[in-house]
């Protein structure tokens, strides 16, 4: 799953990062207690080849379905501008 956190001052969620389902369940419960709203938008896998400076986002979560990988890759590119960042809906 992908955990989406609100950007202070923004009306919609701005930050997403991948987390295992058990961590999402725990963190989302804690966030809800503090008044935040959480929703899992899907999941997938990330292949990180640091020596080649490549990151590939692909696949889906059995429990949460497929995340919108194009959005995830744009956020990754912002943090890793010198990497080749790609995505595909193929794979599990």
N, C-alpha and C positions, 0 to 999 in steps of 0.2 A: 504493500500500500504506500501511498504518498501522503505525508502529513503536510497540511497547508496551514501556515501561520499568518495572522494578520499583520500587515505593515501599519505601525502606529500612524494615525493621521490619514490613512487611506480607507475608503468605504468598502473595499473588497480585499480578499486575501491576495497576498503578493508573493509569498515565499513558499516553495515546496521542496521537500527532500525525501528520499526513500527511507523507509524504516520497516523492520520485520513486523508482522501482524501482532504478535504478542506485545511488543513495545508500543505500537499504535494504540492498542486497546487500553493499556495502562495510562499512557500519556493523555489520550483524548478524555478519559475519565477525570483525570486530575485537572485538565484545562476546563472542562465543563463545570467543575466545582468552583472555578475561579471566574465563571461567567462567559467563557469563550465557547464558541460553537465549532465543532469539528466534523468533517465529512471526508471519508476516504474516497478519492477520485479514481482509484485504480492502482495497478502495480506493474512490475516488470523487473528486468535485470539490467545491470550495468557491468560492462567489461571495461576495465581500466588497464591500459598498457602504458605504464609511465615512461618506460625507456623509449618507446616509439611516439610518445605524446599523442595517444589515441584513446578516445572514449567512445564506446558504442552502447546505446540504450536500445533494448529489445524485449520482446516477450510480454507476459502478462501474469497476473496473480490468479491462482485457482479460486481464491475466496473473494477477491475484489474486482476481477476483470482486468482489462487493459487500461493503463494510464494513457494520457495524451502525450506521447513521446516527443512530439514536435515542441511542445511547451517545455518539457524537461530539458531537452537539448539546448534550447535558447538560454535557459537559466544557467546551465553548465558552461556554455560558451562565454557567458559574462564573467565567470570566475576563472576559466581556463582559456583565455583568448589565443594562446599560442598552441593549443591542441587542435587536432582534427576531431570534431565531434559529429557523430552520425547516429541515425536511428533507423529502426525497421520494426514492422509489426510481426515479423517472423519469429518463430521459436517460443519456447516456454521458459 
